[in-house]
Amino acid sequence: MDLNAFAAEIGGVDAGPVTVVGGRTQWDVGGRPDAGTREVRAPVGVVEHQPAELTVRVRAGTRVTDLDAALAEHGQFAALPLHTHATVGGVLAVGHSSVKRLGHGPLRDTVLEIRFVNDAGHLVKAGGPVVKNVSGFDLCRLFVGSLGTLGLIGEVVLRCRPRPELSHWMRGRDIEVQALSRSLFRPTAILWDGQTTWLCLEGSAVDIADQRAVADRLGSWEDVEGPPTPSPDWSRVSLRPSALARIAPPFLAQVGVGVVHVPGPVASVTLSPEVAEVHRRLKEAFDPGGRLNPGRRVS
């Protein structure tokens, strides 16, 4: 399916409510679309990878693991969370950065261009395939985390990065995580559950050995395959570092990022009147008829 066929399948305002389905790995984030909402799928495939420019054009229905494998052939990667079966459009619509956000940066910084279908069934382009090209309002950042409520993503251009020579995970107990964070040079990830710390270092063998020596001065470590995975029924909350002392285990904190995973659902975020009004005006401007993912709520 090409982008024009995708737009035609979504249709115009008379075609009724519609949502795009990916791998359903985070389908409940923001609430499910209302009953009766028509489901469509985004086009699939890596359209163009330009290794010299560190960019890739990929269609939204492509699995993130397939994209990662294609980029790996040229020694590159895009900083997307690699959820099994998840699609590129799906992870961008949800907007959750990978567990390596500390080193790789937020997900929204990866997106250079988005082609989406608006509520009238028209293809719209935002951004462009170079880093310094945005003037005015940055719609690409707006769409990351919008849950498909402003437009339905069909294709994106992503920023790529050189793939690190090595990626190494370690686990230690009773580590002072703030001291660890201050002492290391650009760690890729630091996770902490109140007792155990998981640390990811990436780079050359020499770089990792140097940083491992720094970490060894702060405690004892063992090599592990990777980090723990929070249960699917856990929720994500944003907290200041000082607030961690008031949280009772179990939890899993992404140190230096402000994201904490906690069991079960959390209370809905109450937006300030000013922020709620911005949300209302954006929805009114992009989808006045409310046909795009009705029932989903961005908070």
N, C-alpha and C positions, 0 to 999 in steps of 0.2 A: 504494500500500500504506500502511495506517495502522499505528500502533504495535502495536495488538492483533494484527493479521495478522502483523506481523513477529515478535512473541513466539510466536504459534502455529506459525509456520514453523520457528522454532528448536526448539520442543518442550521436553519435560521430560527428566529424567535418562535415560529409556529410549530417547530418540531418537538417542543416540550422539554421537560427537565432532562439533563444528561450528565453523565460522569464518565471519566476514563478509568478503566481498570488496568492495574499492572499485576504485580505478583501477590497482592493482598497481604504483604508481610507487615504492613502498618495500617491496615484498612480501618481500624477503629479510632485512629488519631483524629481528634476534632469531631468525633461522632460520625456514624454512617449516614450516607445520603438517604433522603426520604424514600419510603416505599414507593415503587412505581417509577423511580428514576431510571432512564434507559442507560445501559452500559455499552461503551464502545472501547476499542483498544487502539493504542497509538501505533504508528508505523515503527518498524524495526530495522536496525542496521547501522553500522558505522559508515557514514557517507564519505568522509575525507579526514585523514590524519596527516598533519604536516609536522613531522618531527623537528625540522629546523626552526619552525615558528612556535613550537610547543603548544599547539592547539589541535583539537579534534572536533569534528562535526559529527554528531550522532543523533539518531532518532530516539524519541522518548520511550518507545516500547522495548528498547534494547536492555537486556539484563546487565546489571552493573558488573557481574563476574565475566560476562562475555566481552564487555568493553575493556576490562582490566587485562584480560588475556591478550587482546589485540594490541593494546599499548605496550604490554610487556615485551612483545616481539621487537620493539624498537627501544627498549630500555627506559620506558616512561610509564607514568601512571597519572590518574586524576584523583584528587582527594575526595572521593565519594565513599560513604559507608558501604562495605561489601556484604550486604545481607543476601543470603542465598535466595534466589528467585526474584529479588527486588529489581525493579526497572529504574532506568535513569530518570525518567519523568516522575516516577513515584517518590524516589528519595528526595528529589528537588522540591516536589509539591509539599512533602512533609517538612522538609527543612532541617532535620536533625543531622548535625555534623558527625563525622566518624569519631570513634574513641580516640583517634590520634589528632584531634583538633589542636591540642597544645602545640604540636610541632608543625602540623600541616595547615593550620588556619581554619576559619569558619567556612562552611559549605558555600555560602553565598559569594565568597571571593573567587570561587572556581568558575563561575558562570560569566561568560563574556557576551553571549548572544542567546536570545530565546525567540523562537517562532511559535506562536500560539494561535489558537482559534478563539475568537471572541464570541460574545453571546449571540451575535447576528450570523455566525457561521463564516466569518471572514478571517483569512490568514493575516496576522499582524507580526511584524518584526520589531524587536527591541534590542538595542545594543549592537555590537559588531565584533568581528573576529580578530580584533587586536586589543591590547591591554589599555592603551590610552586613547579612548575614542568616545567617551561619554560626555555629553554636555546636557545640562538640564537634569530632569528627574531620572534616576536610574531604575528603570522598570525591571531589569533582571533581578536586582536585589529584592524588589517588591514581590516578585513572583515566587522566590524561594521561601517556602513555608506558608504560602497562601492557600494550600489545600485544594487547588483547582477552583476556587470560588471567584477568581477574577478573569480567568482564561484557562484553556486546556492546552497543555504543552505538547507540541508535536515534534520539535527538533531543537537542539541546543548546540552551541559551540562552547567547549570547556577548555580552561587553561590546563596544560599538562606540566608535569615536573619530571626531572631526571629520577629514575628509580634508584633508591639507595643500594649500595653494594651489599650491605647487610642490614637486617632488621632483627633486633635481639631483645627478647623479653626476659625479665628477671623478677623474682619474688623474694621479699624480705619481711620480717616481723619486727614490730616495735621500732620502726624507723620514724624519725621526726621528719614528717613529710615537708613541712615548710622549709626546714634547713636544707633538705635534699633539693627542693625546687630552686632555692637561692644559689646552691653550690654548683649545679650542673649547667652546662652550656647547651641550650636548646634541646632539652629532652623531647622526645616525640610524644610520650604519654606518661603520666603518673596517676595511678588509681589507688584508692585507699578505702578500706572498709572499717576503719577504727582500730584495727590491729595489724592487718596485713597490707603491704604496699606492693603494687605491681609497677614495674618501670620498663619502658620501651626506649631503647637507644637505636638510632639509625645512622648510617654513614659508612665510612671505610673501616676496615679492621683496626687501623691505628686509632681513628677517632673513638671507636667504641671502647678500645682498651684504655684510652686515657680517661674517658668518662666513667668507665667501670671502676678504675682506681679511685676516683673521687667518691663514688657511691660506696665503695668498700670501707672507706674511712668513717662512714656514718652507720654502718651495721653490716650484718651478714646476709648474703644473698644466695639464691639457688636459681639455676637456669630453668625456664619453663617454656612450653610451646606457645603460650599466648595468655591473654587476660581472661578473667571470668566473664561470663555472659549473663547479664541480668535476666531474670525470668520474663517471658513475654507479658505477664500481667503486672510487671512493675511499671512505675511512672517516672517521668523526668521532671525535676523541679530546678529552678535557678535560685541559688543562694550565695550570699557573701561568705567568704572563708570563715569569718568569726561565728557564723551561725552553725557551723558543723558541730561545735562543742555542745549544742543543745539538741542534737539529733541522736536518738537511741538506735543502736543496731537492730535489724540489719539495714545497711545502706551501702552504696558504692559511689564514691565521689571522684569526679575527674578534677584533680588538683590543678589549680591555675586556670581553669576554664569557667568554673561557677556552675557546673551541671552536677546534680546529684540524683542517682537512681534510688527510688524507695519502693517498698512493696505496696501493691494495691493501687487503687485510684486515689487521686488527690482532689481536694475541693476545687471547683472551677475558679479560675482567676477572675476577680472582679476588676474590670478595667475602670480607670478614672473616666469621668464624664468627657474629658477632652480627648482621650485616646479612643473611647467608644465612638465619639462623633467623627473622628478621622476614619475609623473603620466603616462607619455607615456611609460616609461620603464617597469613599473608594468603591464600595459595593454598588452604590447608586450610579457611579460614573461608568464602571466596567460592566455591570450586569444588572441593569435597572429592573429587568423582569424576573430576576432570581432563578434563572433556569440552570445555572452552572453549580453543580453539587449542592442542591438545596438540602438544608439540614446540617451541613457541616459548619463548624464555628471556629474561626481563628482567634486565639487568645494570646 
